[in-house]
């Protein structure tokens, strides 16, 4: 099985860290709002990889985190460590506690995955339950000279990691050229990122630490949870292409500096879901949730069929017409199965009879060859 590795920019033969086993970490939801169909595509792609690994006989262990603290509103700017906590902001808006907001949207996310027939992860660790592990990692990074503390804030020094930028291509040299970044007064370098943030008095989510009463940076959370459940080296790390920088780039730097070992063997990223050639976003009004899809008369399986009809590394332009075609394609499959069962046989039995009457072995072979070539 060959997989396209975002890190090396080429297809590589999968060689598991432990024979017969495969470890997977998927960046899960930030639980401050309803999951949209663009998110769902990324999770479905990870589910497809997981299912095929199991089909090939691997014992798969999958972790999907729940970000319920530390993901700030300005995550698309600079290093994603400025702005207001998304969960806290939603709590303020809906007049609820951050805990109530997080648990509500976490439950909704899991229900959406269930409706989409996405297998549940073996563990759904919450960031708020692993702050102690994050503090432990930060202490080690400070001890090894990869981080520094100023006024209760702790930042990772990107100049201390020679391979910084290898995943995204955003090397320090490239970032410095024409860069316009609002510099945090405590940072030595504008591209250093926050490991720990000294919380303002009004901030609800905060914990005691050796440096300040504060909260963890977004990036350190995944490093803490992945190493806690999967060890220092993971086979597969998946996410959407918007996670590549700064999030996954930061994960590599801080984790490898902490452990001294290779963090992830294979990085896989799903392309954006578009609508009318543009990325889906709330500001453009082209963001849809699963209830929106169902309201239009389509089923979760129609949406699943649409997503599976396109390769995960290809941008998919969503339209109601394409969803209608996916519905028709799924209906043909369902009609075929129903026809077999109406003839008095269960699907598995009918398929066995069909295999005897016609050669279908070639289909399975071609399927395997296609899946072995980067899914």
Secondary structure as GFF3:
##gff-version 3
##sequence-region A 1 375
A	DSSP	beta_strand	2	5	.	.	.	ID=ss1
A	DSSP	beta_strand	10	13	.	.	.	ID=ss2
A	DSSP	beta_strand	21	26	.	.	.	ID=ss3
A	DSSP	alpha_helix	37	55	.	.	.	ID=ss4
A	DSSP	beta_strand	59	64	.	.	.	ID=ss5
A	DSSP	alpha_helix	86	94	.	.	.	ID=ss6
A	DSSP	alpha_helix	98	115	.	.	.	ID=ss7
A	DSSP	three_ten_helix	127	130	.	.	.	ID=ss8
A	DSSP	alpha_helix	131	143	.	.	.	ID=ss9
A	DSSP	beta_strand	147	150	.	.	.	ID=ss10
A	DSSP	beta_strand	153	156	.	.	.	ID=ss11
A	DSSP	three_ten_helix	158	160	.	.	.	ID=ss12
A	DSSP	alpha_helix	172	176	.	.	.	ID=ss13
A	DSSP	beta_strand	193	198	.	.	.	ID=ss14
A	DSSP	beta_strand	214	216	.	.	.	ID=ss15
A	DSSP	alpha_helix	218	230	.	.	.	ID=ss16
A	DSSP	beta_strand	234	240	.	.	.	ID=ss17
A	DSSP	three_ten_helix	241	243	.	.	.	ID=ss18
A	DSSP	pi_helix	244	248	.	.	.	ID=ss19
A	DSSP	alpha_helix	249	259	.	.	.	ID=ss20
A	DSSP	beta_strand	264	270	.	.	.	ID=ss21
A	DSSP	beta_strand	273	275	.	.	.	ID=ss22
A	DSSP	beta_strand	278	279	.	.	.	ID=ss23
A	DSSP	alpha_helix	290	295	.	.	.	ID=ss24
A	DSSP	alpha_helix	300	308	.	.	.	ID=ss25
A	DSSP	beta_strand	316	317	.	.	.	ID=ss26
A	DSSP	alpha_helix	320	342	.	.	.	ID=ss27
A	DSSP	alpha_helix	347	357	.	.	.	ID=ss28
A	DSSP	alpha_helix	361	372	.	.	.	ID=ss29
###
